[in-house]
Amino acid sequence: MSGDGMGLWRRLRGLVCTLVALYLIAPLAIVVIISFSAASFLQFPPPGLSLRWYVNLFDDPGWTNSLTVSVQVLVPSATLATLLGTAAALALVRGRIPGAQFVGALLMLPIIVPAIITAAALFGVYRGLGLNGTLTGLIIGHVVITVPYVVATVGSGLRTMDPRLEDAASTLGAPPLATFRRVTLPLLLPAILSGLLFAAVASFDELIVSLFVSTARVRPVAVQMWSNVRGDVDPTIAAIASLCFAFAFLALLAEGMLRRRTGTEGP
Amino acid sequence: MAVTAPLVGRRALLVLPALALLLLAFVGPVGWLLARAFTQPQVGLQNFEALWQRQGYLQVLWNTVEISAMVTPICVLLGFPIAHAMATGSPRLRRWLVFIVLLPFWTSLLVRTFATVILLQRTGPVNAVLIGLGLTSEPLPLLYNMTGVMAGALQVLLPFVIFPLHAAMARIDPAFMQAALTLGARPARAFFRVYLPLTFPGLITGAALVFISTLGYFVTPAMLGGPRQTMIAQLIQDQIAQFGNWGMAGALSLVLLAISGVLFLLLHLTIGLKGAMR
């Protein structure tokens, strides 16, 4: 009797899993296929194949400019977010901070508070400072949005690391900086790199803050995509989307390999 | 100990750069925006009165809560079997599922929403399949209505419910279910009385994360919804971009923040934020 119920549940579970997996993957597959389309509008299935939209991506000044802006924002903001976030995680997990839990929650706020509020607030304050439409303004916004990812990733890395290893090093006479450089940093490196990756991807994909604080002249890829999606849609947007997707895929693969090599648990 | 004591003190200072940035570039500006609610166009509560009196604004608030309340249970129902398969299936199946669930999580929201538009448009593959199967003769209107918003939001929000649920399920000792079954409980009873209650911490956390995230949605309703699915984030953007009405933008932000804040507080009190953040 009991076997029947379990069997039914297993079959139902299998069905739902397959359908949901399909539902999660299908949009990505469709975007990749359409990016190679020969048609000049979003037709599925495409009538023929071509690389013209990838060529267009690197020919059209609108797209090349926004790619440049995205990279100019991504590199400094992901670097800064990683530095600030790693330092903060070290302080929160290893240091003794009064009200550490409160400070930790405060650092997570930018991903809890709806992005529209952060975006509107930064836009409003930037007006007085002349920061709207500048790389500096975008970078500050992106660091704020991405620091929580780094704090969370590096923080969980630190929590799974045995503090006695560091204690042993300092007991054996290593100065604090040497302990950090020779013991803490190598052990923590996979978590820091994951944090960096997370921050980079989040910065590249960030739309809402960028939408508010950017202008037509300084416009990252996500905003360029947004204005395209709402206006004339041609498959160039599918080409850039496929590139983003390929980047995420490689990042995820690299992260998986990194974790397997170091044997650390995923989040 | 004498060696490490000063080190610990200095380590705490490492939080200061991040904290300073957050105060200057986040807490300060958000505070400024929220203060507009009470100061513009003049000091007082007129923005909240206007919000309360304007039928259109209340409708948007209602849409926002309605959409969140509809997305959440569907997310839980669809996420539950996946999380269960992840927790009890073979390691191979688990790896595949984690990969499939995480992949879209790493792909931009805009890209996925845009893909959903292609999928659901009148001439899109979903309608083609439905017509091909003879389920409908005319293409169904799947976009610019509630169906579109649901489809897009679920795509994005499923991981939020799957991972906390999986974490809760992975902690459940399979011996509990075995014991219930051996003692004569039918599978359905064993599931509802033993297994399901043990997943509640993950389930509630996931559901709350989904609900709260949906409240602030902007891209999904803007691209996949119609006028009837306008949400509060779009209204905030309109107030600023079209009318320069910072007072109303501040008031709406405060309302959005208050609803999310209260829900987070409830979650914290019932489950604990530690559990909520995995």
Interface residues (C-beta under 8 A of the other chain):
Chain A: M1 S2 G5 M6 W9 L12 R13 G14 V16 C17 V20 A21 Y23 L24 I25 A26 P27 L28 I30 V31 I34 L42 Q43 F44 P45 L83 L84 G85 A87 A88 L90 A91 L92 R94 G95 R96 I97 V103 A105 L106 L107 M108 L109 P110 I112 V113 P114 A115 I116 I117 T118 A120 A121 L122 F123 G124 V125 I140 G141 V143 V144 V147 V151 A152 S156 D167 S170 T171 P176 V201 F204 D205 L207 I208 F212 A222 M225 W226 V229 R230 I237 A238 A241 C244 F245 A248 F249 A251 L252 G266 P267
Chain B: V3 T4 L7 V8 G9 R10 R11 A12 L13 L14 V15 P17 A18 L19 L21 L22 A25 F26 V27 G28 P29 V30 W32 L33 R36 L78 P81 I82 H84 A85 L97 V98 F99 I100 V101 L102 L103 P104 W106 T107 S108 L109 L110 V111 R112 F114 A115 T116 V117 I118 L119 Q121 T123 G124 P125 L154 Q155 L158 L181 R186 P187 A188 F191 I212 L215 G216 F218 V219 M223 A233 I236 Q237 I240 W246 A249 S253 L256 L257 S260 F264 L273 M277 R278
